[in-house]
Amino acid sequence: MVEKLNYIIEHYGYFGIVFLLIGGIVGLPIPDEFLLTFVGFNVFKGKLAYIPALLSAFAGASGGISLSYFIGHKFGLPLLHKYGPKFHITEEKINYTNKLFSKVGPVILLIGYFIPGIRHLSAYIAAINDYPLRKFVFYAYTGAFIWTFTFITLGRILGKDWVKVRLYAEKYSLYLVGLLVLAAIGYFFWKKRAGK
């Protein structure tokens, strides 16, 4: 996997990052966190510059989730049922995400990137539920920035130990998601109070 990513980054640079992340978010079998952390490692090595790498990753994640939203809006649930299993999107995952989205849609768009499976479905489910585009863009793009910034920065900080991020992510992802959910809930309560 490292060799393939290395080849893409060496030959296509920042555009390679954009296209890989678009594909990964739409549902292609691309290890997104692994890719982002590897990008951070390449920043550490001096092969990539930090800000352009962040902007490329953000463009890819935002582009991928936007494409998913428009596919969901155009073709809806039948598309997920027909082609979802080919991308490990099961009926169970679709139902689970749909229920979650009806309760806490903005939170799902904001932190769904950190939950494999959910990040691939959140935009489709948002579109199927006719979630307003303006709200979708605000929450989904904010989540894209937080997610890409987190993993690229971790890869940059850890340097040669960048592969450990995967182990940490698997071990502590529930804590991280819990923390992000609490932060998102706190934000919504603060926003509601500020609006009064």
C-alpha positions, 0 to 999 in steps of 0.5 A: 500500500505504501508503495502505491501511495508513494507512486501516486504522490511522486507522480501526481503530487497534490492532485493525487491526494485530491483524487484519492480522497474523492474516491475514498469518500465516495466509497472506493476501498481507499484507506483514508486515514492511512493516506492522510497520515502518509501525506503528513509523513511526506510533509515531515520528510519535506516531499510535500509542503504542509499548507498545500497538503492540507488544502489538497486533502480538504479539497478532496474530502469536500469534493468527495462528500459533495459528490456523494451528496449529489449522487444521493440527491439524484439517485437516492436509496435504490442506488445504495441498495443496488451497489452498496454491498460492492463497497461494503455498504450493508443494509444494516449500515444504511438503516443505522446511519439513517436513524442516527441522521434523523436524530443528530444530522449535523453531528453526523456530518461534522464527526462522521469522517472519524467513523469508517462506514459512516463517513461514506454514508453520511452525505448519501443519507443527508441527500435522501433526507432532503437535508438543506444544501447550505447546512450540509456544506457548512457541517460537512466541510467543517468536519472535512477540515477537522478530519484532514487537519488531524491526521495530516498533522499527526503524520507530520508530528510523528514522522517516522512513527506515522504508522502508529497512528493507525494503531492509536486510531483503532485503540482510541477512536471511540474516545475521540468520537465521544469527545467530538460528540460532546463538543458538537452537542456543547456547540449546538446548545451554545448556538441555541442560547446565543440565538435567543 
